[in-house]
Amino acid sequence: MTQKKDKVDDGANGRRRQPSTTTAALAGALIGALAGLTGSTLAYFEAKDTRREEAQARRSDIRRAAYVELAATANKYVQQATQLLTVSLDPVKTPQERRRQFENGYAPANTDLARAVTTARLVAPPEGRKDLAAIDTRSARVGELATDWYGKGPEGVDVAKADAEFAEAVRAQLAALQSFMDRAADESL
């Protein structure tokens, strides 16, 4: 019987050692799992922040490109409208020359400006859209004044008055563009 007791004692000691080994192994696995989970969570949030920053950078690039295009096309539009008005009010220019200036210069510049304003409107914040509406309104006035004498020619027109009215409309359009660009510069682009 003594032998059995020894076996039982050895068995009991063996079982006592086994739970402490199992507990240590489970604790190690738990610590490893928590470390892995923490690392994965941190990596996820870092990747999420990186994606957000990259998306913001892409939006800013798109917005900048649209605003640069708007400024360039607005200036080209003013230039072409001015040339149309000059040709329209020149008594030596023929109706064909006026039409050619309209079709080859003013009309494409007008189309380009409309496209640029629309693109900028799509990417601008709400405050910028108000400024874009002002640019659009002022550009329409410049267009009206530039095309008023296109079909008629200069007969009976007070050229100095027409030039002054046109110059004021251009000034207002460019001021609206400048206001928009100033607001855009204040955005976090």
MODA-V744600 format. One record per backbone hydrogen bond with DSSP energy under -0.5 kcal/mol. CO is the residue of the C=O (numbers start at 0). NH is the residue of the N-H. Records with the same first field share a line. If there is no record, write none. Layout:
BEGIN
CO=NH, NH
END
This chain:
BEGIN
0=4
1=5
2=6
3=7
4=8
5=9
6=10
7=11
8=12
9=13
10=14
11=15
12=16
13=17
14=18
15=19
16=20
17=21
18=22
19=23
20=24
21=25
22=26
23=27
24=28
25=29
26=30
27=31
28=32
29=33
30=34
31=35
32=36
33=37
34=38
35=39
36=40
37=41
38=42
39=43
40=44
41=45
42=46
43=47
44=48
45=49
46=50
47=51
48=52
49=53
50=54
51=55
52=56
53=57
54=58
55=59
56=60
57=61
58=62
59=63
60=64
61=65
62=66
63=67
64=68
65=69
66=70
67=71
68=72
69=73
70=74
71=75
72=76
73=77
74=78
75=79
76=80
77=81
78=82
79=83
80=84
81=85
82=86
83=87
84=88
85=89
86=89
88=90
89=92
93=97
94=98
95=99
96=100
97=101
98=102
99=103
100=104, 105
101=106
104=108
105=109
106=110
107=111
108=112
109=113
110=114
111=115
112=116
113=117
114=118
115=119
116=120
117=121
118=122
119=123
124=127, 128
125=129
126=130
127=131
128=132
129=133
130=134
131=135
132=136
133=137
134=138
135=139
136=140
137=141
138=142
139=143
140=144
141=145
142=146
143=147
146=149, 150
148=152
153=156
156=158
157=161
158=162
159=163
160=164
161=165
162=166
163=167
164=168
165=169
166=170
167=171
168=172
169=173
170=174
171=175
172=176
173=177
174=178
175=179
176=180
177=181
178=182
179=183
180=184
181=185
182=186
183=186
186=188
END
